[in-house]
Amino acid sequence: MKFFKVFIIIFILNLSLDIYLNNVKEFSQFRLFSKPLITILLAVFFYINSYTMQSRHRLLILGALLSLCIGDTILLEGMPFYSFILGLALFLVAMLCYSLYFYKQVRYDIDRLIPFLAASLLISLSMIYLIFDSLNNLLIPVILYMATVLNFLKLAYLRYKNVNSLSYRLVFIGVILFTAAQILIALNRFHQTLPYKDTAIMSLYGISQLLIILGILSFKAQKESNPQEDSFLMQ
């Protein structure tokens, strides 16, 4: 992948800076630049390294990153409540874009699907139990959002043996981290304030998007039989 080392250094530095700014409230206004830069850097890196992908696939991934970028900006602390809803709607659009890209890479295996559905049901019921009293008229939107997150996780899970192992691991771990970040956001918003939430949520979210994009690009590299890049990423 072109500019991989430079990109990783810049990305980690910016993510670390954003986490720092998020914990130092007197400098939090600078997150207007550092937070959206997370997905902007990913979009630039993806665009440079995805020139052999089909145009519609590139547009889906870039559309997902654009939605996340706008959503990140809207979800900055201090925004009114309706901005929170709009931000989540943009995150939902991003997950749908990713899901459309992953859809044809999925193989439905009932032996793998049943334990996933059982785990999803357990997660869903646990979350609803914890946050139900605070949802009020947001019950239906939250359930729809939760279903979209779990469907996103399901598609990443069911890519097993239908894509190369590196791409599968990177994407699946990335989507797990993204799901964990969404759970923490929901618990913090609707259940109780969590300790170190700012650091935990942004760390999980930033690394999740990095792994998802690297997983998508490594799938392309595998098709082109470039083992050096795959082995480098596995180090």
Backbone as numpy.savetxt, mean C-alpha at the origin, in Angstrom:
# Nx Ny Nz CAx CAy CAz Cx Cy Cz
17.40 -2.97 -12.44 16.56 -1.78 -12.44 17.43 -0.53 -12.44
17.07 0.42 -13.25 17.86 1.64 -13.38 17.76 2.48 -12.11
18.90 3.03 -11.68 18.98 3.96 -10.55 18.46 3.35 -9.24
18.55 2.02 -9.11 17.98 1.35 -7.94 18.61 1.84 -6.63
19.95 1.84 -6.55 20.61 2.22 -5.31 20.34 3.67 -4.96
20.41 4.55 -5.95 20.14 5.97 -5.70 18.71 6.17 -5.23
17.79 5.49 -5.88 16.38 5.61 -5.52 16.14 5.14 -4.08
16.69 3.98 -3.71 16.48 3.44 -2.37 16.99 4.41 -1.31
18.17 4.97 -1.53 18.75 5.92 -0.57 17.84 7.14 -0.41
17.44 7.73 -1.54 16.58 8.93 -1.49 15.24 8.61 -0.86
14.67 7.46 -1.22 13.36 7.08 -0.70 13.40 6.89 0.82
14.38 6.15 1.31 14.48 5.90 2.76 14.75 7.21 3.51
15.60 8.07 2.95 15.86 9.36 3.60 14.59 10.20 3.69
13.82 10.24 2.60 12.59 11.04 2.61 11.55 10.45 3.55
11.42 9.10 3.55 10.47 8.47 4.46 10.86 8.73 5.92
12.15 8.63 6.22 12.63 8.91 7.57 12.36 10.36 7.96
12.60 11.28 7.01 12.33 12.69 7.27 10.85 12.93 7.54
10.00 12.30 6.76 8.55 12.49 6.95 8.11 11.96 8.31
8.65 10.81 8.71 8.31 10.26 10.03 8.79 11.21 11.14
9.98 11.78 10.96 10.50 12.73 11.94 9.60 13.97 12.02
9.25 14.52 10.86 8.40 15.71 10.84 7.03 15.43 11.45
6.56 14.20 11.28 5.26 13.82 11.83 5.29 13.76 13.36
6.46 13.59 13.93 6.60 13.51 15.38 7.04 14.82 16.01
7.42 15.79 15.19 7.84 17.10 15.70 6.82 18.11 15.19
5.82 18.39 15.98 4.65 19.13 15.52 4.97 20.53 15.00
6.02 21.18 15.54 6.33 22.53 15.07 6.84 22.54 13.63
7.26 21.38 13.11 7.72 21.29 11.72 6.75 20.51 10.84
5.59 20.17 11.38 4.68 19.28 10.66 4.17 19.87 9.35
4.21 21.21 9.22 3.72 21.82 7.97 4.58 21.42 6.77
5.83 21.03 7.04 6.71 20.64 5.94 6.34 19.27 5.37
5.44 18.56 6.05 4.96 17.28 5.52 4.12 17.47 4.26
3.70 18.69 4.01 2.99 18.96 2.76 3.87 18.62 1.56
5.19 18.60 1.78 6.14 18.24 0.71 6.67 16.82 0.89
7.03 16.45 2.12 7.68 15.15 2.33 6.73 13.98 2.18
5.47 14.13 2.59 4.54 13.00 2.54 4.16 12.62 1.11
3.69 13.56 0.27 3.40 13.17 -1.11 4.63 12.76 -1.91
5.82 13.23 -1.47 7.05 12.87 -2.18 7.32 11.36 -2.10
6.76 10.68 -1.10 6.92 9.23 -0.99 6.41 8.55 -2.25
5.20 8.85 -2.65 4.62 8.22 -3.83 5.12 8.85 -5.13
5.51 10.12 -5.08 6.09 10.74 -6.29 7.39 10.05 -6.66
8.24 9.79 -5.67 9.49 9.07 -5.93 9.22 7.68 -6.50
8.24 6.99 -5.93 7.89 5.66 -6.43 7.38 5.73 -7.86
6.57 6.74 -8.16 6.02 6.88 -9.50 7.12 7.14 -10.52
8.08 8.01 -10.18 9.19 8.31 -11.09 10.03 7.07 -11.33
10.37 6.36 -10.24 11.17 5.14 -10.36 10.44 4.09 -11.18
9.14 3.93 -10.92 8.35 2.96 -11.68 8.30 3.34 -13.16
8.06 4.61 -13.45 7.94 5.06 -14.84 9.24 4.79 -15.61
10.37 5.05 -14.98 11.66 4.86 -15.64 11.91 3.38 -15.94
11.46 2.50 -15.05 11.80 1.09 -15.16 10.69 0.21 -15.75
9.60 0.82 -16.17 8.47 0.02 -16.65 8.17 0.25 -18.13
9.16 0.71 -18.87 8.90 1.09 -20.27 8.50 -0.09 -21.14
8.80 -1.33 -20.75 8.43 -2.49 -21.55 7.04 -3.04 -21.19
6.43 -2.52 -20.15 5.09 -2.97 -19.76 4.04 -2.45 -20.74
2.92 -3.15 -20.80 1.81 -2.66 -21.61 1.31 -1.33 -21.05
0.88 -0.46 -21.95 0.50 0.89 -21.55 -0.61 0.89 -20.51
-1.60 0.03 -20.68 -2.72 0.04 -19.73 -2.28 -0.42 -18.34
-1.28 -1.30 -18.29 -0.77 -1.74 -16.99 0.01 -0.61 -16.32
0.80 0.09 -17.09 1.53 1.23 -16.53 0.57 2.29 -16.00
-0.49 2.54 -16.76 -1.46 3.55 -16.35 -2.17 3.15 -15.06
-2.46 1.86 -14.90 -3.10 1.41 -13.67 -2.21 1.66 -12.46
-0.93 1.30 -12.58 -0.01 1.48 -11.44 0.24 2.95 -11.17
0.44 3.73 -12.23 0.63 5.17 -12.05 -0.63 5.82 -11.50
-1.80 5.33 -11.92 -3.06 5.83 -11.38 -3.19 5.53 -9.90
-2.74 4.33 -9.49 -2.76 3.97 -8.07 -1.86 4.90 -7.27
-0.66 5.14 -7.77 0.29 6.01 -7.06 -0.20 7.46 -7.03
-0.83 7.91 -8.10 -1.38 9.26 -8.12 -2.49 9.40 -7.09
-3.37 8.41 -7.01 -4.45 8.45 -6.03 -3.90 8.45 -4.61
-2.88 7.64 -4.37 -2.25 7.62 -3.05 -1.60 8.96 -2.72
-0.97 9.56 -3.72 -0.29 10.85 -3.52 -1.29 11.93 -3.11
-2.40 12.01 -3.83 -3.42 13.00 -3.50 -4.05 12.68 -2.16
-4.33 11.38 -1.93 -4.90 10.97 -0.65 -3.99 11.28 0.51
-2.68 11.06 0.32 -1.72 11.38 1.38 -1.79 12.84 1.78
-1.91 13.71 0.80 -1.95 15.15 1.06 -3.23 15.53 1.79
-4.34 14.94 1.35 -5.63 15.25 1.97 -5.70 14.73 3.41
-5.03 13.61 3.67 -5.10 12.98 4.99 -4.12 13.56 6.00
-3.42 14.62 5.65 -2.54 15.26 6.62 -3.34 15.71 7.84
-2.75 15.58 9.01 -3.46 15.94 10.24 -3.87 17.40 10.22
-5.01 17.67 10.82 -5.52 19.03 10.88 -6.56 19.29 9.81
-6.71 18.34 8.88 -7.72 18.50 7.85 -9.10 18.18 8.43
-10.18 18.77 7.90 -11.52 18.49 8.43 -11.95 17.05 8.15
-13.06 16.64 8.81 -13.47 15.24 8.75 -13.82 14.80 7.32
-14.47 15.68 6.55 -14.83 15.28 5.19 -13.59 15.00 4.35
-12.47 15.64 4.69 -11.22 15.36 3.99 -10.72 13.95 4.30
-10.98 13.50 5.52 -10.63 12.12 5.90 -11.39 11.13 5.02
-12.66 11.37 4.81 -13.48 10.49 3.96 -12.99 10.53 2.52
-12.68 11.73 2.01 -12.19 11.85 0.64 -10.85 11.16 0.49
-9.98 11.30 1.50 -8.68 10.64 1.45 -8.82 9.13 1.39
-9.72 8.57 2.20 -9.95 7.13 2.17 -10.53 6.69 0.83
-11.38 7.53 0.24 -11.94 7.21 -1.08 -10.83 7.11 -2.13
-9.85 7.99 -2.05 -8.72 7.95 -2.99 -7.85 6.72 -2.74
-7.69 6.33 -1.49 -6.97 5.09 -1.19 -7.72 3.89 -1.75
-9.04 3.94 -1.69 -9.85 2.86 -2.25 -9.63 2.78 -3.76
-9.60 3.92 -4.43 -9.34 3.95 -5.88 -7.98 3.34 -6.18
-6.98 3.67 -5.35 -5.63 3.12 -5.55 -5.64 1.60 -5.44
-6.33 1.08 -4.42 -6.40 -0.37 -4.25 -7.11 -1.04 -5.43
-8.13 -0.39 -5.96 -8.83 -0.94 -7.11 -7.92 -0.97 -8.34
-7.10 0.06 -8.52 -6.15 0.08 -9.64 -5.14 -1.05 -9.51
-4.57 -1.19 -8.32 -3.64 -2.30 -8.08 -4.34 -3.64 -8.33
-5.56 -3.78 -7.82 -6.29 -5.05 -7.93 -6.57 -5.41 -9.38
-6.91 -4.42 -10.20 -7.14 -4.69 -11.62 -5.88 -5.18 -12.30
-4.73 -4.65 -11.88 -3.46 -5.11 -12.46 -3.16 -6.55 -12.02
-3.41 -6.87 -10.75 -3.08 -8.19 -10.23 -4.09 -9.27 -10.67
-5.26 -8.85 -11.11 -6.36 -9.79 -11.33 -5.97 -10.96 -12.24
-5.30 -10.68 -13.36 -4.96 -11.73 -14.31 -3.74 -12.54 -13.89
-3.11 -12.16 -12.79 -1.97 -12.93 -12.29 -2.40 -13.92 -11.20
-3.69 -14.01 -10.97 -4.22 -14.81 -9.86 -4.64 -16.19 -10.36
-4.37 -17.20 -9.54 -4.89 -18.54 -9.78 -5.71 -18.95 -8.56
-7.00 -19.19 -8.78 -7.90 -19.51 -7.67 -7.73 -20.97 -7.28
-7.13 -21.18 -6.13 -6.87 -22.50 -5.58 -7.69 -22.63 -4.30
-8.70 -23.51 -4.32 -9.62 -23.60 -3.19 -8.89 -23.98 -1.90
-7.83 -24.78 -2.01 -7.08 -25.18 -0.81 -6.38 -23.99 -0.16
-6.00 -23.01 -0.96 -5.38 -21.80 -0.41 -6.43 -20.76 -0.06
-7.55 -20.76 -0.77 -8.56 -19.72 -0.57 -9.31 -19.90 0.75
-9.62 -21.14 1.13 -10.41 -21.39 2.34 -9.73 -20.84 3.60
-8.44 -21.15 3.86 -7.82 -20.56 5.07 -7.74 -19.05 5.01
-7.57 -18.49 3.81 -7.55 -17.02 3.70 -8.91 -16.44 4.08
-9.99 -17.05 3.57 -11.32 -16.54 3.89 -11.61 -16.65 5.38
-11.14 -17.72 6.00 -11.34 -17.87 7.45 -10.60 -16.77 8.22
-9.35 -16.50 7.81 -8.57 -15.45 8.47 -9.19 -14.08 8.22
-9.69 -13.84 7.01 -10.33 -12.57 6.68 -11.58 -12.34 7.51
-12.37 -13.40 7.68 -13.58 -13.28 8.50 -13.23 -12.95 9.94
-12.20 -13.58 10.47 -11.76 -13.32 11.84 -11.31 -11.87 11.99
-10.50 -11.39 11.04 -10.02 -10.00 11.08 -11.20 -9.03 11.00
-12.12 -9.28 10.08 -13.26 -8.38 9.88 -14.13 -8.30 11.12
-14.49 -9.45 11.67 -15.35 -9.45 12.86 -14.66 -8.79 14.05
-13.36 -9.02 14.19 -12.62 -8.40 15.29 -12.60 -6.88 15.16
-12.37 -6.40 13.92 -12.33 -4.96 13.70 -13.69 -4.32 13.94
-14.75 -4.94 13.42 -16.10 -4.39 13.61 -16.45 -4.35 15.10
-16.07 -5.40 15.81 -16.35 -5.45 17.26 -15.66 -4.29 17.99
-14.42 -4.00 17.62 -13.65 -2.98 18.33 -14.10 -1.56 18.00
-14.51 -1.31 16.77 -14.78 0.07 16.35 -16.26 0.36 16.14
-17.13 -0.62 16.33 -18.55 -0.47 15.99 -19.18 0.74 16.67
-18.94 0.92 17.96 -19.61 1.98 18.72 -19.27 3.38 18.22
-18.14 3.52 17.53 -17.71 4.85 17.08 -18.05 5.12 15.61
-18.59 4.14 14.92 -18.79 4.30 13.47 -20.01 5.15 13.14
-21.09 4.99 13.89 -22.33 5.73 13.62 -22.79 5.50 12.19
-22.89 6.58 11.39 -23.37 6.43 10.01 -22.27 6.03 9.03
-21.08 5.71 9.54 -19.97 5.31 8.67 -19.83 3.78 8.58
-20.79 3.06 9.16 -20.67 1.60 9.18 -20.55 1.01 7.77
-21.43 1.39 6.88 -21.42 0.82 5.51 -20.15 1.22 4.76
-19.75 2.53 4.75 -18.50 2.88 4.06 -17.28 2.14 4.62
-17.22 1.98 5.94 -16.08 1.29 6.55 -16.07 -0.18 6.15
-17.23 -0.82 6.12 -17.31 -2.22 5.71 -16.87 -2.37 4.25
-17.30 -1.46 3.38 -16.89 -1.51 1.97 -15.39 -1.31 1.83
-14.85 -0.38 2.60 -13.40 -0.14 2.56 -12.65 -1.36 3.06
-13.13 -1.95 4.15 -12.50 -3.13 4.70 -12.53 -4.29 3.69
-13.66 -4.44 2.99 -13.78 -5.50 1.98 -12.79 -5.28 0.84
-12.58 -4.00 0.46 -11.63 -3.69 -0.61 -10.21 -4.01 -0.18
-9.87 -3.69 1.06 -8.53 -4.00 1.58 -8.29 -5.51 1.58
-9.26 -6.26 2.06 -9.11 -7.72 2.14 -9.10 -8.36 0.76
-9.84 -7.79 -0.19 -9.79 -8.30 -1.56 -8.42 -8.04 -2.18
-7.85 -6.89 -1.89 -6.49 -6.55 -2.34 -5.49 -7.56 -1.79
-5.65 -7.88 -0.50 -4.78 -8.87 0.13 -4.99 -10.25 -0.47
-6.23 -10.59 -0.78 -6.54 -11.89 -1.38 -5.86 -12.05 -2.74
-5.91 -11.02 -3.57 -5.28 -11.10 -4.89 -3.77 -11.27 -4.77
-3.17 -10.54 -3.83 -1.72 -10.69 -3.62 -1.40 -12.10 -3.15
-2.23 -12.66 -2.29 -2.04 -14.00 -1.75 -2.19 -15.08 -2.83
-3.14 -14.90 -3.73 -3.45 -15.92 -4.74 -2.56 -15.82 -5.99
-1.59 -14.91 -5.97 -0.62 -14.88 -7.08 0.41 -16.01 -6.96
0.35 -16.76 -5.89 1.31 -17.82 -5.60 1.40 -18.82 -6.74
2.63 -19.09 -7.18 2.95 -20.03 -8.26 2.43 -19.59 -9.64
1.82 -18.41 -9.68 1.40 -17.88 -10.98 2.33 -16.77 -11.44
3.24 -16.37 -10.55 4.27 -15.37 -10.86 5.57 -15.88 -10.27
6.69 -15.25 -10.63 7.97 -15.65 -10.06 8.00 -15.38 -8.56
8.78 -16.16 -7.84 8.75 -16.14 -6.38 9.15 -14.78 -5.79
10.12 -14.10 -6.41 10.53 -12.80 -5.88 9.40 -11.80 -5.94
8.75 -11.72 -7.10 7.62 -10.81 -7.25 6.52 -11.14 -6.26
6.25 -12.43 -6.09 5.19 -12.85 -5.16 5.52 -12.41 -3.74
6.73 -12.68 -3.28 7.10 -12.34 -1.90 7.06 -10.84 -1.66
7.63 -10.07 -2.57 7.66 -8.62 -2.38 6.26 -8.03 -2.32
5.41 -8.42 -3.28 4.06 -7.87 -3.33 3.25 -8.33 -2.13
3.32 -9.61 -1.79 2.51 -10.13 -0.69 2.90 -9.51 0.64
4.20 -9.42 0.91 4.65 -8.77 2.15 4.24 -7.29 2.15
4.37 -6.64 0.98 3.97 -5.24 0.88 2.50 -5.03 1.19
1.64 -5.90 0.64 0.20 -5.76 0.87 -0.15 -6.09 2.33
0.55 -7.04 2.93 0.34 -7.32 4.36 0.66 -6.09 5.20
1.79 -5.43 4.90 2.16 -4.22 5.65 1.15 -3.10 5.42
0.67 -2.96 4.18 -0.35 -1.96 3.87 -1.62 -2.24 4.66
-2.04 -3.51 4.71 -3.22 -3.89 5.48 -3.04 -3.57 6.96
-1.86 -3.86 7.49 -1.58 -3.55 8.89 -1.68 -2.06 9.15
-1.18 -1.25 8.21 -1.27 0.21 8.37 -2.72 0.67 8.39
-3.57 0.09 7.53 -4.98 0.47 7.49 -5.68 0.07 8.79
-5.32 -1.08 9.35 -5.91 -1.52 10.62 -5.53 -0.55 11.73
-4.27 -0.13 11.78 -3.84 0.81 12.81 -4.56 2.15 12.67
-4.74 2.61 11.42 -5.46 3.87 11.19 -6.89 3.77 11.73
-7.56 2.64 11.42 -8.94 2.45 11.88 -9.02 2.39 13.40
-8.12 1.64 14.01 -8.13 1.53 15.47 -7.85 2.88 16.13
-6.90 3.63 15.57 -6.56 4.93 16.14 -7.69 5.93 15.97
-8.39 5.84 14.84 -9.45 6.81 14.55 -10.75 6.48 15.29
-11.09 5.20 15.36 -12.41 4.83 15.85 -12.41 4.04 17.16
-11.23 3.66 17.67 -11.21 2.87 18.91 -10.50 3.64 20.02
-9.19 3.78 19.92 -8.45 4.54 20.92 -7.11 4.97 20.32
-6.56 6.04 20.87 -5.28 6.54 20.40 -4.18 5.54 20.71
-3.40 5.22 19.70 -2.35 4.21 19.85 -1.00 4.88 20.12
-0.17 4.26 20.96 1.18 4.81 21.18 2.04 4.64 19.94
2.85 5.63 19.65 3.77 5.60 18.51 3.04 5.37 17.18
1.79 5.81 17.11 1.00 5.57 15.90 1.60 6.24 14.68
2.13 7.45 14.84 2.66 8.18 13.69 3.82 7.44 13.05
4.73 6.98 13.89 5.89 6.25 13.38 5.47 4.91 12.77
4.61 4.18 13.47 4.21 2.84 13.02 3.45 2.90 11.70
2.47 3.79 11.60 1.63 3.84 10.40 2.44 4.26 9.18
3.24 5.32 9.31 4.00 5.79 8.16 5.10 4.81 7.76
5.70 4.14 8.73 6.72 3.14 8.40 6.10 1.99 7.61
4.99 1.46 8.12 4.31 0.36 7.44 3.84 0.78 6.05
3.25 1.97 5.97 2.71 2.43 4.69 3.82 2.67 3.66
4.86 3.37 4.05 5.94 3.68 3.11 6.64 2.44 2.60
7.00 1.52 3.51 7.67 0.29 3.11 6.75 -0.59 2.29
5.45 -0.58 2.61 4.50 -1.40 1.85 4.46 -0.98 0.38
4.41 0.31 0.13 4.35 0.77 -1.26 5.66 0.51 -1.99
6.76 0.63 -1.28 8.06 0.33 -1.88 8.11 -1.13 -2.32
7.69 -2.05 -1.44 7.75 -3.47 -1.77 6.79 -3.83 -2.90
5.61 -3.23 -2.90 4.65 -3.52 -3.97 5.20 -3.10 -5.32
5.77 -1.91 -5.41 6.32 -1.44 -6.68 7.52 -2.28 -7.10
8.41 -2.61 -6.17 9.54 -3.47 -6.51 9.07 -4.85 -6.95
8.01 -5.34 -6.32 7.47 -6.63 -6.72 6.90 -6.61 -8.13
6.21 -5.55 -8.47 5.67 -5.41 -9.83 6.79 -5.33 -10.84
7.81 -4.56 -10.54 8.93 -4.41 -11.47 9.77 -5.68 -11.55
9.90 -6.43 -10.47 10.69 -7.65 -10.52 9.98 -8.72 -11.33
8.66 -8.69 -11.38 7.91 -9.60 -12.23 8.25 -9.34 -13.69
8.34 -8.07 -14.05 8.74 -7.71 -15.41 10.17 -8.17 -15.70
11.07 -7.96 -14.74 12.46 -8.35 -14.93 12.59 -9.86 -15.08
11.79 -10.64 -14.32 11.83 -12.09 -14.42 11.41 -12.55 -15.81
10.40 -11.90 -16.37 9.95 -12.26 -17.71 11.03 -12.00 -18.74
11.87 -11.02 -18.45 12.95 -10.70 -19.37 14.22 -11.48 -19.06
14.11 -12.38 -18.06 15.24 -13.26 -17.70 16.49 -12.47 -17.33
16.33 -11.61 -16.36 17.46 -10.82 -15.87 17.73 -11.21 -14.43
18.39 -12.35 -14.19 18.55 -12.85 -12.82 19.40 -11.97 -11.94
20.27 -11.13 -12.51 21.15 -10.31 -11.69 20.33 -9.35 -10.83
19.27 -8.76 -11.41 18.45 -7.82 -10.64 17.69 -8.54 -9.56
17.17 -9.75 -9.87 16.43 -10.50 -8.87 17.34 -10.88 -7.71
18.53 -11.37 -8.01 19.44 -11.78 -6.94 19.89 -10.57 -6.13
20.05 -9.43 -6.79 20.47 -8.22 -6.08 19.40 -7.80 -5.06
18.13 -7.84 -5.48 17.06 -7.44 -4.59 16.89 -8.40 -3.42
17.32 -9.66 -3.59 17.16 -10.65 -2.54 18.27 -10.57 -1.50
19.32 -9.80 -1.76 20.44 -9.70 -0.82 20.00 -8.96 0.44
